[in-house]
Amino acid sequence: MLTQAIQAELKPHGFQRKGANWYLFSETMITVLNLQKSQYGATYFLNLGFWLQQIEHNDFPREYQCHVRTRASSLWPEGSHRPEAGAPRIADLLNIDEYSCDDGKRLEQISQFVAEKLVPVLKAGVTLEGLNQLLAEHDEFQITLAARNALKLPVSD
């Protein structure tokens, strides 16, 4: 059900699904959204990746292979651990075992998160200019040295 909810939000924006990954393509970039299930239980993670075709061509890179990557819960840590205290964190919504919530409400909130948070970021990152803007606004991305060089970013120590 989780996969179908994500697919319903991404497909109208041109994302192509392959397994647990969704791809959006441009001539220079591929954005990847990956739904990862924990091996220890019913906990899921939404991972974002950006592949720069100028570094190496790849039709369907895995998120962990991407030149720039992060977890959705790192970009958006806000929210409450307690449902009665306000909107839940995405990390809690994706923790099926530990975070009790009505399934319909959970899927509705995850769909809303995908539509309002993930889609704009993934669509922005499909261009070099958009990716550079995202990197300027957020410190949570892991960036390979090849990507730092290609994007003319300072090399961190």
DSSP file (Angstrom, degrees, kcal/mol; ACC not computed):
  #  RESIDUE AA STRUCTURE BP1 BP2  ACC     N-H-->O    O-->H-N    N-H-->O    O-->H-N    TCO  KAPPA ALPHA  PHI   PSI    X-CA   Y-CA   Z-CA
    1    1 A M     >        0   0    0      0, 0.0     4,-2.1     0, 0.0     5,-0.2   0.000 360.0 360.0 360.0 -36.5    0.0    0.0    0.0
    2    2 A L  H  >  +     0   0    0      1,-0.2     4,-2.1     2,-0.2     5,-0.2   0.925 360.0  49.7 -63.4 -44.8    2.9    2.4    0.8
    3    3 A T  H  > S+     0   0    0      1,-0.2     4,-2.7     2,-0.2    -1,-0.2   0.906 110.8  49.8 -60.4 -42.9    4.4    1.8   -2.7
    4    4 A Q  H  > S+     0   0    0      2,-0.2     4,-2.3     1,-0.2    -1,-0.2   0.875 108.8  52.5 -65.8 -37.3    1.0    2.5   -4.4
    5    5 A A  H  X S+     0   0    0     -4,-2.1     4,-1.1     2,-0.2    -1,-0.2   0.911 112.7  44.4 -65.0 -41.9    0.5    5.7   -2.4
    6    6 A I  H >X S+     0   0    0     -4,-2.1     4,-2.1     1,-0.2     3,-0.5   0.925 112.4  52.2 -67.4 -44.4    3.9    7.0   -3.4
    7    7 A Q  H 3X S+     0   0    0     -4,-2.7     4,-2.7     1,-0.2    -2,-0.2   0.893 104.5  56.9 -57.8 -41.6    3.4    5.9   -7.0
    8    8 A A  H 3< S+     0   0    0     -4,-2.3    -1,-0.2     1,-0.2    -2,-0.2   0.830 111.8  42.4 -61.8 -32.3    0.1    7.8   -7.1
    9    9 A E  H << S+     0   0    0     -4,-1.1    -1,-0.2    -3,-0.5    -2,-0.2   0.838 120.2  40.4 -81.6 -34.5    1.8   11.0   -6.2
   10   10 A L  H ><>S+     0   0    0     -4,-2.1     3,-1.6     1,-0.1     5,-1.5   0.846  99.2  69.3 -87.4 -35.6    4.9   10.7   -8.4
   11   11 A K  G ><5S+     0   0    0     -4,-2.7     3,-2.1     1,-0.3    -1,-0.1   0.878  94.1  56.3 -56.0 -44.0    3.4    9.3  -11.7
   12   12 A P  G 3 5S+     0   0    0      0, 0.0    -1,-0.3     0, 0.0    -2,-0.1   0.712 104.3  56.5 -62.3 -16.7    1.6   12.5  -12.7
   13   13 A H  G < 5S-     0   0    0     -3,-1.6    -2,-0.2    -4,-0.2    -3,-0.1   0.326 125.8 -98.8 -96.5   7.0    4.9   14.3  -12.5
   14   14 A G  T < 5 +     0   0    0     -3,-2.1    11,-0.3     1,-0.3    -3,-0.2   0.557  69.2 152.7  92.6   8.4    6.6   12.0  -15.0
   15   15 A F      < -     0   0    0     -5,-1.5     2,-0.5     9,-0.1    -1,-0.3  -0.494  34.0-145.8 -73.7 142.0    8.4    9.7  -12.5
   16   16 A Q  E     -A   23   0A   0      7,-2.8     7,-2.8    -2,-0.2     2,-0.4  -0.929  11.3-140.4-109.8 129.5    9.1    6.2  -13.8
   17   17 A R  E     +A   22   0A   0     -2,-0.5     2,-0.3     5,-0.2     5,-0.2  -0.721  24.0 170.9 -94.2 138.1    9.1    3.4  -11.3
   18   18 A K  E >   -A   21   0A   0      3,-3.0     3,-1.4    -2,-0.4     2,-0.3  -0.846  66.8 -52.4-143.0 104.6   11.5    0.5  -11.3
   19   19 A G  T 3  S-     0   0    0     -2,-0.3    -1,-0.0     1,-0.2     0, 0.0  -0.498 122.4 -16.7  65.7-127.9   11.3   -1.7   -8.3
   20   20 A A  T 3  S+     0   0    0     -2,-0.3    15,-2.6    -3,-0.1     2,-0.4   0.122 124.2  87.7 -95.2  19.9   11.5    0.3   -5.1
   21   21 A N  E <   -AB  18  34A   0     -3,-1.4    -3,-3.0    13,-0.2     2,-0.4  -0.920  57.4-159.1-122.9 145.9   12.9    3.3   -7.1
   22   22 A W  E     -AB  17  33A   0     11,-2.4    11,-2.3    -2,-0.4     2,-0.4  -0.985  15.9-160.6-121.5 136.4   11.3    6.2   -8.9
   23   23 A Y  E     -AB  16  32A   0     -7,-2.8    -7,-2.8    -2,-0.4     2,-0.4  -0.916  15.4-171.0-122.6 141.6   13.3    8.1  -11.5
   24   24 A L  E     - B   0  31A   0      7,-1.9     7,-2.7    -2,-0.4     2,-0.3  -0.999  23.5-154.5-127.5 129.3   12.9   11.5  -13.1
   25   25 A F  E     + B   0  30A   0     -2,-0.4     2,-0.3   -11,-0.3     5,-0.2  -0.777  24.1 162.2-112.9 145.8   15.2   12.2  -16.1
   26   26 A S        -     0   0    0      3,-2.4   101,-0.1    -2,-0.3    -2,-0.0  -0.865  54.8 -96.1-137.9 177.6   16.7   15.2  -17.8
   27   27 A E  S    S+     0   0    0     -2,-0.3   100,-0.1     1,-0.2     3,-0.1   0.845 123.3  27.2 -64.2 -31.7   19.6   15.3  -20.3
   28   28 A T  S    S+     0   0    0     98,-0.3    25,-2.4     1,-0.1    26,-0.6   0.665 123.0  36.6-105.1 -19.9   22.1   16.2  -17.5
   29   29 A M  E     - C   0  52A   0     97,-0.4    -3,-2.4    23,-0.2     2,-0.4  -0.927  48.8-160.3-137.7 155.0   20.5   14.7  -14.3
   30   30 A I  E     -BC  25  51A   0     21,-1.8    21,-3.0    -2,-0.3     2,-0.4  -0.989  16.0-155.6-129.8 126.7   18.6   11.8  -12.9
   31   31 A T  E     -BC  24  50A   0     -7,-2.7    -7,-1.9    -2,-0.4     2,-0.4  -0.846  12.0-163.1-100.5 142.7   16.7   12.2   -9.7
   32   32 A V  E     -BC  23  49A   0     17,-3.0    17,-2.5    -2,-0.4     2,-0.5  -0.980  14.0-168.8-128.6 132.9   16.0    9.0   -7.7
   33   33 A L  E     -BC  22  48A   0    -11,-2.3   -11,-2.4    -2,-0.4     2,-0.4  -0.994  16.2-167.9-117.0 127.0   13.6    8.4   -4.8
   34   34 A N  E     -BC  21  47A   0     13,-2.9    13,-2.8    -2,-0.5     2,-0.7  -0.949  16.3-152.1-119.5 132.4   14.1    5.1   -3.1
   35   35 A L  E     - C   0  46A   0    -15,-2.6     2,-0.4    -2,-0.4    11,-0.2  -0.912  23.1-170.3-100.6 111.3   11.8    3.3   -0.6
   36   36 A Q  E     - C   0  45A   0      9,-2.9     9,-2.5    -2,-0.7     2,-0.5  -0.874  11.1-150.9-108.0 132.2   14.0    1.2    1.6
   37   37 A K  E     - C   0  44A   0     -2,-0.4     7,-0.2     7,-0.2     5,-0.1  -0.867  23.8-117.5-101.0 134.3   12.6   -1.3    4.1
   38   38 A S    >   -     0   0    0      5,-3.5     3,-0.8    -2,-0.5     5,-0.2  -0.379  11.2-137.3 -64.4 144.1   14.6   -2.1    7.2
   39   39 A Q  T 3  S+     0   0    0      1,-0.2    -1,-0.1     3,-0.1     3,-0.1   0.573 100.5  60.3 -76.8  -8.1   15.8   -5.6    7.5
   40   40 A Y  T 3  S-     0   0    0      1,-0.2     2,-0.3     3,-0.1    -1,-0.2   0.425 118.6 -48.1-102.3   0.3   14.8   -5.5   11.2
   41   41 A G  S <  S-     0   0    0     -3,-0.8     2,-1.6     2,-0.2    -3,-0.2  -0.993  86.5 -34.9 162.2-164.7   11.1   -4.8   10.9
   42   42 A A  S    S+     0   0    0     -2,-0.3    54,-1.8    -5,-0.1    55,-0.8  -0.372  84.9 123.4 -88.9  58.2    8.4   -2.7    9.3
   43   43 A T  B     -F   95   0B   0     -2,-1.6    -5,-3.5    52,-0.2     2,-0.3  -0.966  40.9-166.0-116.7 136.3   10.4    0.5    9.2
   44   44 A Y  E     -C   37   0A   0     50,-2.5     2,-0.4    -2,-0.4    -7,-0.2  -0.824   7.7-156.7-121.5 159.2   10.9    2.3    5.9
   45   45 A F  E     -C   36   0A   0     -9,-2.5    -9,-2.9    -2,-0.3     2,-0.6  -0.990  11.6-143.1-133.5 142.2   13.2    5.1    4.7
   46   46 A L  E     -C   35   0A   0     -2,-0.4    26,-3.2   -11,-0.2     2,-0.4  -0.939  24.3-169.2-105.1 115.0   12.8    7.5    1.8
   47   47 A N  E     -CD  34  71A   0    -13,-2.8   -13,-2.9    -2,-0.6     2,-0.4  -0.871   7.0-154.1-109.2 136.8   16.2    8.1    0.2
   48   48 A L  E     +CD  33  70A   0     22,-3.2    22,-2.1    -2,-0.4     2,-0.3  -0.892  14.7 179.3-110.6 139.0   16.8   10.8   -2.3
   49   49 A G  E     -CD  32  69A   0    -17,-2.5   -17,-3.0    -2,-0.4     2,-0.4  -0.988  16.5-159.2-139.4 150.2   19.6   10.7   -4.9
   50   50 A F  E     -CD  31  68A   0     18,-2.8    18,-1.6    -2,-0.3    17,-0.8  -0.987  10.2-161.5-130.9 121.2   20.8   12.9   -7.7
   51   51 A W  E     -C   30   0A   0    -21,-3.0   -21,-1.8    -2,-0.4     2,-0.7  -0.899   9.6-146.9-107.2 124.9   22.9   11.4  -10.5
   52   52 A L  E >>  -C   29   0A   0     -2,-0.5     4,-1.4   -23,-0.2     3,-1.3  -0.827   3.3-161.0 -93.7 112.3   25.0   13.7  -12.7
   53   53 A Q  T 34 S+     0   0    0    -25,-2.4    -1,-0.2    -2,-0.7   -24,-0.1   0.754  87.0  67.6 -65.3 -24.1   25.2   12.3  -16.2
   54   54 A Q  T 34 S+     0   0    0    -26,-0.6    -1,-0.3     1,-0.2     3,-0.1   0.760 101.7  47.5 -68.7 -23.0   28.3   14.4  -17.0
   55   55 A I  T <4 S-     0   0    0     -3,-1.3     2,-0.3     1,-0.3    -2,-0.2   0.917 136.1 -19.7 -80.5 -47.5   30.3   12.4  -14.5
   56   56 A E     <  -     0   0    0     -4,-1.4    -1,-0.3     2,-0.1     2,-0.3  -0.937  67.0-116.7-161.5 137.7   29.1    9.0  -15.8
   57   57 A H        +     0   0    0     -2,-0.3     2,-0.3    -3,-0.1    -4,-0.1  -0.615  39.7 160.8 -79.8 135.5   26.2    7.8  -17.9
   58   58 A N        -     0   0    0     -2,-0.3    -2,-0.1     1,-0.1    -7,-0.1  -0.909  29.8-155.6-154.0 124.7   23.8    5.4  -16.1
   59   59 A D  S    S+     0   0    0     -2,-0.3    -1,-0.1     1,-0.2    -2,-0.0   0.907  91.9  11.0 -70.3 -41.6   20.2    4.7  -17.2
   60   60 A F  S    S-     0   0    0    -30,-0.0    -1,-0.2   -37,-0.0     2,-0.1  -0.616  78.2-172.6-139.3  75.9   18.9    3.6  -13.8
   61   61 A P        -     0   0    0      0, 0.0     2,-0.2     0, 0.0   -10,-0.1  -0.399  26.2-119.1 -69.5 146.7   21.3    4.4  -11.0
   62   62 A R    >>  -     0   0    0      1,-0.1     3,-1.3    -2,-0.1     4,-0.6  -0.508  26.6-113.3 -76.4 154.8   20.5    3.0   -7.5
   63   63 A E  G >4 S+     0   0    0      1,-0.3     3,-1.4     2,-0.2   -13,-0.2   0.904 116.7  55.5 -58.3 -42.2   20.1    5.7   -4.9
   64   64 A Y  G 34 S+     0   0    0      1,-0.3    -1,-0.3   -15,-0.1     5,-0.1   0.662 105.4  54.1 -68.7 -14.1   23.2    4.5   -3.0
   65   65 A Q  G <4 S+     0   0    0     -3,-1.3    -1,-0.3     3,-0.0    -2,-0.2   0.588  85.1 116.9 -88.8 -12.7   25.3    5.0   -6.2
   66   66 A C    <<  -     0   0    0     -3,-1.4   -15,-0.2    -4,-0.6     3,-0.1  -0.145  68.8-132.2 -65.2 151.9   24.2    8.6   -6.7
   67   67 A H  S    S+     0   0    0    -17,-0.8    77,-2.6     1,-0.2     2,-0.4   0.779  97.5  30.7 -72.6 -29.0   26.6   11.5   -6.6
   68   68 A V  E    S+DE  50 143A   0    -18,-1.6   -18,-2.8    75,-0.2     2,-0.3  -1.000  80.6 156.1-132.6 130.7   24.4   13.5   -4.2
   69   69 A R  E     +DE  49 142A   0     73,-2.2    73,-3.2    -2,-0.4     2,-0.3  -0.990  11.6 157.6-155.0 159.1   22.1   11.8   -1.7
   70   70 A T  E     -D   48   0A   0    -22,-2.1   -22,-3.2    -2,-0.3     2,-0.4  -0.966  38.9 -98.5-165.9 172.5   20.3   12.1    1.6
   71   71 A R  E >>  -D   47   0A   0     -2,-0.3     4,-1.5    69,-0.3     3,-1.1  -0.827  26.6-129.1-100.0 144.5   17.4   10.7    3.6
   72   72 A A  H 3> S+     0   0    0    -26,-3.2     4,-2.4    -2,-0.4    -1,-0.1   0.877 110.2  58.7 -58.2 -37.9   14.1   12.5    3.6
   73   73 A S  H 34 S+     0   0    0    -27,-0.4    -1,-0.3     1,-0.2    18,-0.1   0.724 103.5  52.9 -68.2 -19.5   14.1   12.4    7.4
   74   74 A S  H <4 S+     0   0    0     -3,-1.1    -1,-0.2     1,-0.1    -2,-0.2   0.858 111.8  44.1 -79.0 -37.9   17.4   14.3    7.4
   75   75 A L  H  < S+     0   0    0     -4,-1.5    -2,-0.2     1,-0.3    -3,-0.1   0.850 128.0  28.9 -72.8 -33.9   16.0   17.1    5.2
   76   76 A W     <  +     0   0    0     -4,-2.4    14,-0.5    -5,-0.2    -1,-0.3  -0.659  65.6 151.1-129.0  75.6   12.7   17.3    7.2
   77   77 A P        +     0   0    0      0, 0.0    -1,-0.1     0, 0.0    -4,-0.1   0.608  42.3 111.3 -80.2 -10.3   13.3   16.2   10.8
   78   78 A E        +     0   0    0     -3,-0.1    12,-0.4    11,-0.1     2,-0.2  -0.151  41.4  75.5 -68.6 160.4   10.5   18.4   12.1
   79   79 A G  S    S-     0   0    0     10,-0.1     2,-0.3    11,-0.1    10,-0.1  -0.732  74.9 -72.1 129.2-177.8    7.3   17.1   13.6
   80   80 A S  B     -g   88   0C   0      7,-2.4     9,-1.0    -2,-0.2    12,-0.1  -0.865  13.7-146.2-117.3 145.9    6.2   15.4   16.8
   81   81 A H  S    S+     0   0    0     -2,-0.3    -1,-0.1     7,-0.2     3,-0.1   0.696  92.0  63.7 -75.5 -20.1    6.7   12.0   18.2
   82   82 A R  S >  S-     0   0    0      1,-0.1     3,-1.9     5,-0.1     4,-0.3  -0.923  75.2-147.1-112.6 122.5    3.2   12.1   19.7
   83   83 A P  G >  S+     0   0    0      0, 0.0     3,-1.2     0, 0.0    -1,-0.1   0.834  99.8  57.0 -55.5 -34.9    0.2   12.3   17.5
   84   84 A E  G 3  S+     0   0    0      1,-0.2     3,-0.1    -3,-0.1    -3,-0.0   0.671 100.4  60.0 -72.1 -14.4   -1.7   14.4   20.0
   85   85 A A  G <  S-     0   0    0     -3,-1.9     2,-0.3     1,-0.3    -1,-0.2   0.445 119.3 -79.3 -94.1  -0.7    1.1   17.0   19.9
   86   86 A G  S <  S-     0   0    0     -3,-1.2    -1,-0.3    -4,-0.3    -6,-0.1  -0.877  81.0  -5.1 136.8-169.4    0.8   17.9   16.2
   87   87 A A  S    S-     0   0    0     -2,-0.3    -7,-2.4     1,-0.1    -5,-0.1  -0.321  73.0-118.8 -61.1 136.3    1.9   16.6   12.8
   88   88 A P  B     -g   80   0C   0      0, 0.0    -7,-0.2     0, 0.0     2,-0.1  -0.322  24.6-103.6 -76.0 159.3    4.1   13.5   13.0
   89   89 A R     >  -     0   0    0     -9,-1.0     4,-2.2     1,-0.1     3,-0.3  -0.491  26.9-121.2 -74.5 151.1    7.6   13.3   11.7
   90   90 A I  H  > S+     0   0    0    -14,-0.5     4,-1.9   -12,-0.4     5,-0.1   0.873 114.5  58.9 -62.1 -35.5    8.1   11.5    8.4
   91   91 A A  H  4 S+     0   0    0      1,-0.2    -1,-0.2     2,-0.2   -47,-0.2   0.881 107.7  46.3 -60.9 -37.2   10.5    9.1   10.2
   92   92 A D  H >4 S+     0   0    0     -3,-0.3     3,-1.5     1,-0.2     7,-0.3   0.917 108.8  53.6 -71.6 -43.1    7.6    8.2   12.6
   93   93 A L  H 3< S+     0   0    0     -4,-2.2    -2,-0.2     1,-0.3    -1,-0.2   0.846 109.9  49.4 -58.9 -33.0    5.1    7.7    9.9
   94   94 A L  T 3< S+     0   0    0     -4,-1.9   -50,-2.5    -5,-0.2     2,-1.1   0.465  90.7  85.9 -86.7  -1.8    7.4    5.3    8.1
   95   95 A N  B <>  +F   43   0B   0     -3,-1.5     4,-2.4   -52,-0.2   -52,-0.2  -0.725  53.6 172.3 -99.6  83.4    8.0    3.3   11.3
   96   96 A I  T  4 S+     0   0    0    -54,-1.8    -1,-0.2    -2,-1.1   -53,-0.2   0.854  72.8  50.4 -63.3 -38.3    5.0    1.0   11.1
   97   97 A D  T  4 S+     0   0    0    -55,-0.8    -1,-0.2    -3,-0.2   -54,-0.1   0.904 121.3  28.2 -67.4 -43.3    6.1   -1.2   14.1
   98   98 A E  T  4 S+     0   0    0    -56,-0.1     2,-0.8     1,-0.1    -2,-0.2   0.742 108.7  66.8 -97.2 -26.3    6.7    1.6   16.6
   99   99 A Y  S  < S-     0   0    0     -4,-2.4     2,-0.4    -7,-0.3    -1,-0.1  -0.845  71.8-149.3-107.1 105.9    4.4    4.5   15.7
  100  100 A S        +     0   0    0     -2,-0.8     2,-0.3    -3,-0.1    -3,-0.1  -0.575  35.8 141.1 -79.1 130.0    0.7    3.6   16.1
  101  101 A C        -     0   0    0     -2,-0.4     2,-0.1    -5,-0.2    -2,-0.0  -0.964  59.4 -87.7-163.4 145.0   -1.5    5.4   13.6
  102  102 A D     >  -     0   0    0     -2,-0.3     4,-2.9     1,-0.1     5,-0.2  -0.404  39.2-130.8 -57.5 131.6   -4.6    4.5   11.6
  103  103 A D  H  > S+     0   0    0      1,-0.2     4,-2.6     2,-0.2     5,-0.2   0.886 105.7  49.9 -57.2 -42.8   -3.4    3.0    8.3
  104  104 A G  H  > S+     0   0    0      1,-0.2     4,-2.1     2,-0.2    -1,-0.2   0.915 113.2  45.8 -62.9 -43.0   -5.6    5.3    6.2
  105  105 A K  H  > S+     0   0    0      2,-0.2     4,-2.5     1,-0.2    -2,-0.2   0.896 111.6  53.1 -66.4 -40.5   -4.4    8.4    8.0
  106  106 A R  H  X S+     0   0    0     -4,-2.9     4,-2.5     2,-0.2    -2,-0.2   0.946 111.3  45.2 -59.3 -49.5   -0.8    7.2    7.8
  107  107 A L  H  X S+     0   0    0     -4,-2.6     4,-2.6     1,-0.2    -1,-0.2   0.880 112.1  52.5 -63.8 -38.0   -1.0    6.7    4.0
  108  108 A E  H  X S+     0   0    0     -4,-2.1     4,-2.1    -5,-0.2    -1,-0.2   0.915 111.9  45.4 -63.2 -43.2   -2.8   10.1    3.6
  109  109 A Q  H  X S+     0   0    0     -4,-2.5     4,-2.1     2,-0.2    -2,-0.2   0.870 113.3  49.4 -70.4 -36.7    0.0   11.9    5.5
  110  110 A I  H  X S+     0   0    0     -4,-2.5     4,-2.6     2,-0.2    -2,-0.2   0.921 111.1  50.2 -66.9 -43.0    2.8   10.1    3.6
  111  111 A S  H  X S+     0   0    0     -4,-2.6     4,-2.5     1,-0.2    -2,-0.2   0.911 110.7  49.5 -59.7 -42.6    1.1   11.0    0.3
  112  112 A Q  H  X S+     0   0    0     -4,-2.1     4,-2.9     2,-0.2     5,-0.3   0.897 110.2  50.9 -63.5 -40.8    0.8   14.6    1.4
  113  113 A F  H  X>S+     0   0    0     -4,-2.1     4,-2.6     2,-0.2     5,-1.5   0.924 111.0  48.2 -62.0 -45.5    4.5   14.6    2.4
  114  114 A V  I  <>S+     0   0    0     -4,-2.6     5,-2.8     3,-0.2    -2,-0.2   0.937 116.5  43.4 -60.2 -47.0    5.5   13.2   -1.0
  115  115 A A  I  <5S+     0   0    0     -4,-2.5    -2,-0.2    -5,-0.2    -1,-0.2   0.909 123.8  33.3 -66.6 -43.7    3.4   15.8   -2.8
  116  116 A E  I  <5S+     0   0    0     -4,-2.9    -2,-0.2    -5,-0.2    -3,-0.2   0.777 134.1  18.1 -89.3 -28.0    4.3   18.8   -0.8
  117  117 A K  I  X5S+     0   0    0     -4,-2.6     4,-1.4    -5,-0.3    -3,-0.2   0.830 125.6  38.7-109.1 -55.6    8.0   18.1    0.2
  118  118 A L  I  ><S+     0   0    0     -5,-1.5     4,-3.1     1,-0.2     5,-0.3   0.930 110.0  55.1 -71.7 -46.7    9.6   15.4   -2.0
  119  119 A V  H  ><S+     0   0    0     -5,-2.8     4,-2.6     1,-0.2     5,-0.3   0.926 109.4  47.0 -56.6 -49.0    8.1   16.3   -5.5
  120  120 A P  H  > S+     0   0    0      0, 0.0     4,-2.1     0, 0.0    -1,-0.2   0.904 115.9  45.5 -60.7 -39.4    9.3   19.9   -5.4
  121  121 A V  H  X S+     0   0    0     -4,-1.4     4,-2.2     2,-0.2    -2,-0.2   0.934 114.9  46.3 -68.8 -45.7   12.8   18.9   -4.3
  122  122 A L  H  < S+     0   0    0     -4,-3.1     4,-0.2     1,-0.2    -1,-0.2   0.890 114.4  47.9 -65.4 -38.8   13.2   16.1   -6.8
  123  123 A K  H >< S+     0   0    0     -4,-2.6     3,-1.0    -5,-0.3    -1,-0.2   0.884 111.9  49.9 -69.5 -37.4   11.8   18.2   -9.6
  124  124 A A  H >< S+     0   0    0     -4,-2.1     3,-1.2    -5,-0.3     7,-0.3   0.895 107.0  56.4 -64.8 -38.9   14.2   21.1   -8.7
  125  125 A G  T 3< S+     0   0    0     -4,-2.2    -1,-0.2     1,-0.3    -2,-0.2   0.453  82.9  83.5 -76.0   0.2   17.1   18.7   -8.6
  126  126 A V  T <  S+     0   0    0     -3,-1.0   -97,-0.4    -4,-0.2     2,-0.3   0.507  90.4  57.5 -82.2  -2.8   16.6   17.4  -12.1
  127  127 A T  S <> S-     0   0    0     -3,-1.2     4,-2.5     1,-0.1     5,-0.2  -0.912  86.1-125.8-120.3 154.1   18.6   20.5  -13.4
  128  128 A L  H  > S+     0   0    0     -2,-0.3     4,-2.5     2,-0.2     5,-0.2   0.905 113.2  50.5 -62.9 -40.7   22.1   21.5  -12.4
  129  129 A E  H  > S+     0   0    0      1,-0.2     4,-2.0     2,-0.2    -1,-0.2   0.926 111.8  47.4 -63.3 -44.4   20.9   24.9  -11.4
  130  130 A G  H  > S+     0   0    0     -6,-0.2     4,-2.3     2,-0.2    -5,-0.2   0.898 111.7  49.9 -64.4 -41.0   18.2   23.5   -9.2
  131  131 A L  H  X S+     0   0    0     -4,-2.5     4,-2.6    -7,-0.3     5,-0.2   0.925 109.2  51.6 -64.0 -44.2   20.5   21.0   -7.6
  132  132 A N  H  X S+     0   0    0     -4,-2.5     4,-1.8     1,-0.2    -1,-0.2   0.894 109.8  50.5 -59.0 -39.3   23.0   23.7   -6.8
  133  133 A Q  H  X S+     0   0    0     -4,-2.0     4,-1.5     2,-0.2    -1,-0.2   0.919 109.8  49.9 -64.8 -43.7   20.2   25.7   -5.2
  134  134 A L  H  X S+     0   0    0     -4,-2.3     4,-1.7     1,-0.2    -2,-0.2   0.915 110.7  49.7 -60.0 -42.9   19.2   22.7   -3.1
  135  135 A L  H  < S+     0   0    0     -4,-2.6    -1,-0.2     1,-0.2    -2,-0.2   0.831 108.9  52.5 -67.4 -31.5   22.8   22.2   -2.0
  136  136 A A  H  < S+     0   0    0     -4,-1.8    -1,-0.2    -5,-0.2    -2,-0.2   0.807 114.5  43.0 -70.9 -29.3   23.0   25.9   -1.0
  137  137 A E  H  < S+     0   0    0     -4,-1.5     2,-0.4    -3,-0.2    -2,-0.2   0.695 115.7  46.4 -90.2 -21.1   19.9   25.7    1.1
  138  138 A H     <  -     0   0    0     -4,-1.7     3,-0.3    -5,-0.1    -1,-0.1  -0.979  49.2-169.6-131.9 135.4   20.5   22.3    2.8
  139  139 A D  S    S+     0   0    0     -2,-0.4    -1,-0.1     1,-0.2    -4,-0.1   0.437  73.4  87.6 -94.5  -2.2   23.6   20.9    4.6
  140  140 A E        +     0   0    0    -66,-0.1   -69,-0.3     2,-0.1     2,-0.3   0.473  62.2 106.2 -83.3  -1.3   22.2   17.4    4.9
  141  141 A F        -     0   0    0     -3,-0.3     2,-0.5    -6,-0.1   -71,-0.2  -0.564  62.8-139.8 -83.5 140.4   23.4   16.1    1.5
  142  142 A Q  E     -E   69   0A   0    -73,-3.2   -73,-2.2    -2,-0.3     2,-0.4  -0.870  26.5-168.7 -90.9 128.6   26.3   13.6    1.1
  143  143 A I  E     -E   68   0A   0     -2,-0.5   -75,-0.2   -75,-0.2   -76,-0.1  -0.979  15.0-132.7-127.3 125.8   28.2   14.8   -2.0
  144  144 A T     >  -     0   0    0    -77,-2.6     4,-2.5    -2,-0.4     5,-0.2  -0.301  25.8-114.2 -70.6 160.3   30.9   12.7   -3.7
  145  145 A L  H  > S+     0   0    0      1,-0.2     4,-2.5     2,-0.2     5,-0.2   0.895 117.9  55.5 -61.5 -40.4   34.2   14.4   -4.7
  146  146 A A  H  > S+     0   0    0      1,-0.2     4,-2.4     2,-0.2    -1,-0.2   0.900 109.9  46.2 -59.9 -40.6   33.4   13.9   -8.4
  147  147 A A  H  > S+     0   0    0      2,-0.2     4,-2.7   -80,-0.2    -2,-0.2   0.897 109.3  54.3 -69.7 -40.1   30.1   15.8   -7.9
  148  148 A R  H  <>S+     0   0    0     -4,-2.5     5,-3.2     1,-0.2     4,-0.4   0.924 112.6  44.4 -57.8 -43.8   31.8   18.6   -5.9
  149  149 A N  H ><5S+     0   0    0     -4,-2.5     3,-0.9     3,-0.2    -2,-0.2   0.928 114.2  48.1 -66.7 -45.4   34.2   19.1   -8.7
  150  150 A A  H 3<5S+     0   0    0     -4,-2.4    -2,-0.2     1,-0.2    -1,-0.2   0.861 117.4  41.9 -64.6 -35.8   31.5   18.9  -11.4
  151  151 A L  T 3<5S-     0   0    0     -4,-2.7    -1,-0.2    -5,-0.1    -2,-0.2   0.427 110.9-122.1 -90.7   0.0   29.3   21.4   -9.5
  152  152 A K  T < 5 +     0   0    0     -3,-0.9    -3,-0.2    -4,-0.4    -4,-0.1   0.897  57.5 155.6  58.5  43.3   32.3   23.6   -8.6
  153  153 A L      < -     0   0    0     -5,-3.2    -1,-0.2    -6,-0.2    -2,-0.1  -0.698  50.8 -95.9 -95.6 151.5   31.7   23.2   -4.9
  154  154 A P        -     0   0    0      0, 0.0     2,-0.5     0, 0.0    -1,-0.1  -0.380  39.0-116.5 -64.2 145.5   34.4   23.6   -2.3
  155  155 A V        -     0   0    0     -2,-0.0     2,-0.1     2,-0.0   -10,-0.0  -0.736  30.5-136.3 -84.6 125.3   35.9   20.4   -1.1
  156  156 A S              0   0    0     -2,-0.5    -1,-0.0     1,-0.1    -3,-0.0  -0.441 360.0 360.0 -82.0 157.6   35.2   19.8    2.6
  157  157 A D              0   0    0     -2,-0.1    -1,-0.1     0, 0.0    -2,-0.0   0.465 360.0 360.0 -77.9 360.0   37.9   18.5    4.9
